[in-house]
C-alpha cells in the first residue's frame, strides 16, 4: 500500500510542478497581449482564449498538488489549535464526507460533458478562436480524477497519523 500511495504522491507532485510553469507562460502571454492591445491597438481572439485555457489548466492541474501540500482554503477557527492527531481526524472526516463525494460528482458530470465535446470536436464559436476547446474541457475530469487519487493518499496518510 505504501508503494501505491508513494507513486500517487509523486504523480501529483510532478503534475503540480509542471502546472506551476504554466503561470510563467501565462504571465508572458498576458504581457504580450496587453502590450499589443495598448501599443498597437491589436488583439487576437485566439490569444485571449489561450490565456483562459492556460489559466484553466493551471487551476485544474494544481488542485491535487494544493491538497497534497495542505495549501487549500480552510476555515481555520479551531483547526490551527488542534493536536496533529485531531487534525488528522478532521482531515479524515472532511475528505470522506465532503471532498470525495463532491469530487466524484464533478468527475461524473464533467466526464460526459467532456466526452460530448470531444465527439463533436468542439472549438471556439468565435472567428479566429482556438479550434480545440474539447481539450480544456477534458482537463476537468482528468483533474478531478487526480484530486480523488490524492484524496485517497491523504486518507491513507491521515489514517497512519491517527494510529501513532
N, C-alpha and C positions, 0 to 999 in steps of 0.2 A: 504494500500500500504506500509506503514511504516513497518508493521509486516513482510510482504513478503521479503522486501529488508534487514531487520534485520536478517532474517533467512539465506538469501543468504550470507550475510557478515559473519555470524557465521560459516556456512559451509565452506566458503573459508578460514577463519582463522584456523579452525580445520584441514582441509586438508593441509594447508601450514605448520602448526606446526608439524604435523605428518611427512610430507615430509622432513622437516628440520632434523629430526632424521636419515633419510637415509644417510645424509652426514657423520655422525659418523660411521654408519655401513660400508659405502664405504671406509672411511679412514682406519678402522681396516682391512678390506678385502684387500685393496691395500698394506698395510704394510706387512700383512702376505704373500701375493703373491710375493712381491718383496723380502722378506726375504727368502722364499722358493727357488726363482729363483737364487739369488746370493749366498746364503749359501750352498744350496744343489743341485743346477743346476736342479731343478724340477719345472715344471709348469703344470697346468691343464687347458685345454681349457674351461671347464665349469666355472672355477673361473674367467678367463678373460671375458667370456661372461656375467657372473653375475655382474662383475664390470660395464660393459657398460649398462646392463639392469638397474642396480641401479642408474647410472648416468642419464639415460634417464628418469626414474621415478622421480628422484629428480628434474630435469629440467622441465619436463612436469607438474608435480603436484604443483610446486611452482609458476607457471606463473600467475594464477589468484590472488594469495596472493601477489605477487610482484606488480601487478596492484593496488590492494587494499591499499597497504602500500605506494604507489606512489614512488616505488623504481626502476621502469623500466627506460630504456635508453631513454633519451630525448635530442634533440638538444636544448640547453638552452641559445641561444644567447639573446633572448628578454624576454623569459618566466619568468626568475628569477626576473625581474624588474616590472612585471605586478602586478596590484592590484588583490586581491582574486577574485573579480567578473570577471575580464578579464581572469584570469587563468581558471576559471570555464567555460567561453565561449570557450576558446581554447580546453579545455578538452572535452566539448560537441561536437564540430565540429570534433575534432580528433577521438573521439570514433565513431561518426556517419559515417564519411566519410572514415576512414582508418581502425580502429580496427574491428568494427563489420563486414563490408563486407569481409575482409580478413579472419577473424576467421570463418565466415560461409562457405567460400570457402574451407578452410582447413578441417573443420568438414565434409563437404560434400564429399570431395575427400578421406579423410582418413577413413571414415566410411566403404566405400565399400572395401578398401584395408584390413582393419582390419577384416571385416566380411569374406572375402575370406580366409584370413589367419586362422581364427577360423574354418571355414568349413573344411579345409584340415588338421587342427591340425598341422600347420606349426611348425617345430622345427629347430634346428640348422643343417646346412648342414655338419658341421664338426663332425667327430667321437669324442665322448666324450663330445659333446656340450650339451647345455640345451635343453630339449625336448619341451618347450612351448614358442616359440618365439611369438606366437599369443597374449600372454598376454601383452607383452610390446608394440606390435602394437596396441592393444586395448586401451592402455593409451592415444594414440594420440587423437582420437575423444573424449574420456572422458575429457581430459584436455582442449580441445578447447570448449567443452560444458560448462565446469566450467568457462573458460575465458569469454565466451559470457554472462553467468549469472552475473559474476562480472562486466562486462562492462555495463550491464543494471542497476546494482546497482549504478555504478559510474555516469551513465547518470542521474539517479534519484537524487543523492547527488548534482551533479553539477547544475542541474535544480533548486534545492532548494536554492543553494548558489546564483544563478543569481536573484532569486526572492527577496532576502533580501536587 
